[in-house]
Amino acid sequence: MTLTEVWRDGWTGGWTSMVPFTLNGTQHLLSYKNGDGTAALDRINTDGSLASVWRDGWTDGWTSMVPFTLNGTQHLLSYKNGDGTAALDRIN
């Protein structure tokens, strides 16, 4: 197997989840830091580079995130193993 790097950049440390998904026909990346709750959404451009779309703070401690399509709409299933919280969100 061989790999061809298409993009590289320096980020801050601490990102614990990186979840790619398609939204409105365009590939996106949801990134999350469970230590402080920082969440970021980036669009993945056709050349492999990322363009920032959104960044905000969520509660900390989310340990699993899985995107999926339900009735033609993107959703995100998230879970905190520390306290058992589960959430289902629609991605608008």
Contact map, one row per residue, 1 for C-alpha under 8 A:
11100000000000000000000000000000000000000000000000000000000000000000000000000000000000000000
11110000000000000000000000000000000000000000000000000000000000000000000000000000000000000000
11111000000000000000000000000000000000000000000000000000000000000000000000000000000000000000
01111100000000000000000000000000000000000000000000000000000000000000000000000000000000000000
00111111000000000000000000000000000000000000000000000000000000000000000000000000000000000000
00011111000000000000000000000000000000000000001110000000000000000000000000000000000000000000
00001111100000000000000000000000000000000000001110000000000000000000000000000000000000000000
00001111110000000000000000000000000000000000000000000000000000000000000000000000000000000000
00000011111000000000000000000000000000000000000000000000000000000000000000000000000000000000
00000001111100000000000000000000000000000000000000000000000000000000000000000000000000000000
00000000111110000000000000000000000000000000000000000000000000000000000000000000000000000000
00000000011111100000000000000000000000000000000000000000000000000000000000000000000000000000
00000000001111100000000000000000000000000000000000000000000000000000000000000000000000000000
00000000000111110000000000000000111000000000000000000000000000000000000000000000000000000000
00000000000111111100000000000011110000000000000000000000000000000000000000000000000000000000
00000000000001111100000000000011110000000000000000000000000000100000000000000000000000000000
00000000000000111110000000000111110000000000000000000000000000111000000000000000000000000000
00000000000000111111000000001111000000000000000000000000000000000000000000000000000000000000
00000000000000001111100000001110000000000000000000000000000000001110000000000000000000000000
00000000000000000111110000111100000000000000000000000000000000000010000000000000000000000000
00000000000000000011111000111100000000000000000000000000000000000011000000000000000000000000
00000000000000000001111111110000000000000000000000000000000000000000000001000000000000000000
00000000000000000000111111110000000000000000000000000000000000000000000001000000000000000000
00000000000000000000011111000000000000000000000000000000000000000000000000000000000000000000
00000000000000000000011111100000000000000000000000000000000000000000000000000000000000000000
00000000000000000000011111110000000000000011000000000000000000000000000000000000000000000000
00000000000000000001111011111000000000000011100000000000000000000000000000000000000000000000
00000000000000000001111001111100000000001111000000000000000000000000000000000000000000000000
00000000000000000111100000111110000000001111000000000000000000000000000000000000000000000000
00000000000000001111100000011111000000111100000000000000000000000000000000000000000000000000
00000000000000111110000000001111100000111000000000000000000000000000000000000000000000000000
00000000000000111100000000000111110011110000000000000000000000000000000000000000000000000000
00000000000001111000000000000011111111100000000000000000000100000000000000000000000000000000
00000000000001111000000000000001111111000000000000000000000111100000000000000000000000000000
00000000000001000000000000000000111110000000000000000000000110000000000000000000000000000000
00000000000000000000000000000000111111000000000000000000101110000000000000000000000000000000
00000000000000000000000000000001111111100000000000000000111111000000000000000000000000000000
00000000000000000000000000000001110111110000000000000011110100000000000000000000000000000000
00000000000000000000000000000111100011111000000000000011110000000000000000000000000000000000
00000000000000000000000000000111000001111100000000011111000000000000000000000000000000000000
00000000000000000000000000011110000000111110000000011110000000000000000000000000000000000000
00000000000000000000000000011100000000011111000001111100000000000000000000000000000000000000
00000000000000000000000001111000000000001111100001111000000000000000000000000000000000000000
00000000000000000000000001111000000000000111110111100000000000000000000000000000000000000000
00000000000000000000000000100000000000000011111111100000000000000000000000000000000000000000
00000000000000000000000000000000000000000001111110000000000000000000000000000000000000000000
00000110000000000000000000000000000000000000111110000000000000000000000000000000000000000000
00000110000000000000000000000000000000000001111111000000000000000000000000000000000000000000
00000110000000000000000000000000000000000001111111100000000000000000000000000000000000000000
00000000000000000000000000000000000000000111100111110000000000000000000000000000000000000000
00000000000000000000000000000000000000000111100011111000000000000000000000000000000000000000
00000000000000000000000000000000000000011110000001111110000000000000000000000000000000000000
00000000000000000000000000000000000000011110000000111110000000000000000000000000000000000000
00000000000000000000000000000000000000011100000000011111000000000000000000000000000000000000
00000000000000000000000000000000000001111000000000011111100000000000000000000000000000000000
00000000000000000000000000000000000001110000000000000111110000000000000000000000000000000000
00000000000000000000000000000000000111100000000000000011111000000000000000000000000000000000
00000000000000000000000000000000000011100000000000000001111100000000000000000000000000000000
00000000000000000000000000000000000110000000000000000000111111000000000000000000000000000000
00000000000000000000000000000000111111000000000000000000011111000000000000000000000000000000
00000000000000000000000000000000011110000000000000000000001111100000000000000001110000000000
00000000000000000000000000000000010010000000000000000000001111111000000000000111100000000000
00000000000000011000000000000000010000000000000000000000000011111000000000000111100000000000
00000000000000001000000000000000000000000000000000000000000001111100000000001111000000000000
00000000000000001010000000000000000000000000000000000000000001111110000000011110000000000000
00000000000000000010000000000000000000000000000000000000000000011111000000011100000000000000
00000000000000000011100000000000000000000000000000000000000000001111100001111000000000000000
00000000000000000000100000000000000000000000000000000000000000000111110001111000000000000000
00000000000000000000000000000000000000000000000000000000000000000011111111100000000000000000
00000000000000000000000000000000000000000000000000000000000000000001111111100000000000000000
00000000000000000000000000000000000000000000000000000000000000000000111110000000000000000000
00000000000000000000000000000000000000000000000000000000000000000000111111000000000000000000
00000000000000000000000000000000000000000000000000000000000000000000111111100000000000000110
00000000000000000000011000000000000000000000000000000000000000000011110111110000000000000111
00000000000000000000000000000000000000000000000000000000000000000011110011111000000000011110
00000000000000000000000000000000000000000000000000000000000000001111000001111100000000111110
00000000000000000000000000000000000000000000000000000000000000011111000000111110000001111000
00000000000000000000000000000000000000000000000000000000000001111100000000011111000001110000
00000000000000000000000000000000000000000000000000000000000001111000000000001111100111100000
00000000000000000000000000000000000000000000000000000000000011110000000000000111111111000000
00000000000000000000000000000000000000000000000000000000000011100000000000000011111110000000
00000000000000000000000000000000000000000000000000000000000010000000000000000001111100000000
00000000000000000000000000000000000000000000000000000000000000000000000000000001111110000000
00000000000000000000000000000000000000000000000000000000000000000000000000000011111111000000
00000000000000000000000000000000000000000000000000000000000000000000000000000011101111100000
00000000000000000000000000000000000000000000000000000000000000000000000000001111000111110000
00000000000000000000000000000000000000000000000000000000000000000000000000011110000011111000
00000000000000000000000000000000000000000000000000000000000000000000000000111100000001111100
00000000000000000000000000000000000000000000000000000000000000000000000000111000000000111110
00000000000000000000000000000000000000000000000000000000000000000000000011110000000000011111
00000000000000000000000000000000000000000000000000000000000000000000000011110000000000001111
00000000000000000000000000000000000000000000000000000000000000000000000001000000000000000111
